[in-house]
Amino acid sequence: MRRSADHRVPPAAPVERGAAFGEEPLTDQSTAPAADRAARDLHAFIAALPKAELHVHHVGSASPRIVAELAARHPDSKVPTDPEALADYFTFTDFAHFIEVYLSVVDLIRTPEDVRLLTYEVARELARQQVRYAELTVTPYSSTRRGIDARAFMDAIEDARKAAEADFGTILRWCFDIPGEAGLEAAEETVRLATDDRLRPEGLVSFGLGGPEIGVPRPQFKPYFDRAIAAGLRSVPHAGETTGPQTVWDALTHLRAERIGHGTSSAQDPKLLAHLAEHRIPLEVCPTSNIATRAVRTLDEHPIKEFAAAGVLVTVNSDDPPMFGTDLNNEYAVAARLLDLDERGVAELAKNAVEASFLDAAGKARLAEEIDTYTARWLAA
């Protein structure tokens, strides 16, 4: 549901867990302007809202603390070991520069112990934001080509997944994605790791395609997606982030996409928007990411408004949150402002992600009910 004009929420800094439902406010708000109080209330609502996240990258979720720790383990890397210096390091001039920096962080993941540490700490951060279920995009090719044994890699992510669910209550599932810039060799290795019953991890649910889109046409990856789909995996490629809507059409036609990562340029093609809406093909929208990589110039120009107006199933996600100075709570606050939503509207966004997820039917029902119960309690308070 939409908010009245005087209750719009500005883009928020990441919300810490302290302002959750039922806790005392940090300051006396009795004399604060109504709009400010509404904004603080919505941020607090978002902070404790149960959520699912569908588009968040494994290495890209490494916090400054973890990146600095990994960089200290591997001093030959050019990545700073000072968490504060990482803020400057993670300032991107364009998408190509983002990929360059991203790959330098990938290079810090060199041992199974690094993989396990990263995975467990990512789950800790997701749990802090009340994420109950996440489909984490993992790029195994980046690790196996650096010499990490494939079996050891799978064991590391699975051990972290099970420990995180036991310790934090957050359910992790995997999307194995092809790094598009690495070409068909990477595609072959990724589909082999995803479909070999001796290696395929229990938590794997989907198959994706990431990296740069310019110069990396989607149709060439069709044979690899066909093999993954035949093995029971779901198709979730990135498309239309930095290229036009034809890339999204290609992902739908050739890769049989069930969800689209980003899909930013879809707003340029009314027929594509109508197709996405009619067939309930969700878009994994990551607003701050699109600004940081210069895929969209400003938040006010972000096409999420056009997506929602066309009836497309929109999900809100954080992509590579520490690299972009955001988190999932912040992305919900940004989306609330752009879509002019109140608490009920934000809760419906959260339920969109549940609907679009590959969680089993019973799990979807439980999480949707938890969102409804939380929202009703909040609004009654």
Phi, psi and omega in degrees: 000152185268153178269157172290162191299330183274006180241028181284148185258126176287162174305132189256151166289158178308136185267123177283166189284352188293337185263038184284169180303133175090354180263157179290144176296154183290330180223164177287118182259008188296332181254004180286149176303151184302318181297321179294318179296319179297320179296315179296320179297317182293320177298319179294320177301314181297320185301326183254003180290126174297138188220163166238146176234134187245347183224087179212131188266142183303294181293323181293350178264003180294120181291160176308322179298315182288319177300316180297320178295317179293320179296324177292328177292333185232076189293351176283353181282152176274358180289132181298148176265351179269118181305326180290324179293338180293335179299317176290321181297327181267030172257117192255141178273330178194183184295322180298320178293322176302314180299319179299314180292317180303315182292332176292329176284321175306322183294347178279347182266093190243345183227160174303327179294322175298317181298314182295315179302309181302312186296315181295319182288327173298316178298322178300316180293321176298317180297323178302330181265014179066029174281117182272333185212134179218139171257103187270124179280119184243140180245082186298330181302324181298330180271316183293326180286346175268005172105000176285128180300135184300316180297319180294324177297311181298318179298322182293314181289325180290320178298317179294320180300312183291321179294320181295320179294321179290320186275323187245343183080008180266127179271124176252139169230159187250141163245117175274123183242149175279128171283104189304327182293341181271355171080197188287335174300317178293324179297316180296315180295319183294316181290329176297314181294329183279340187243351178284114184299339179281343184241327188306123182284153183300327185276002184284128181234341188211170185227131187227183180213119181237198181082190182294149179260327181294124182079007181232075184297141183291323185303332183295342182266004183305312182301327183284321175293323177301317180293319180294317180295320178298333179273005174097007180270155181265150186262120184221061181284153165289144176194145176069023178279309182239005176236179185280182184296341178299328178296324177292315176303318179298319179296322179289317187282312187267327184256000179052047184298134175263335170221157179243125173285118182075279182066024190305319184281000180302331181296344180281350186231099181303325179294323178293315178301317180296322179295314180299317181292315182298321185263007178053046176268112187287152169254134176267096188266133183228081191302308184296322176304315183296329176285315183298324181268003179068019174291329175230142186288311182221159178299322181295342177264004184294138184282005179305328179294319178293322178300310183296319181297329180277356179084016178287144177284105185262130171243149183252133188214169186249346174068267179234071198302310181296327179294333182255009178064038183219183168205180186293323177302315179297320180296324176294321178295319177298312180299322179299319178293313184295326182262359177059055186255148168261191184301318180298320179294320177295320178298323177294323174300317179297322179288333173302316181295323177297313180300319185280351184285171175257023171293149180294163187302318180295319178295320176299315181298318180296315183290319177298320178295322178297319178297315180297316181296314179300314183296317179298318178297316181299312184290335179279342185287000000 
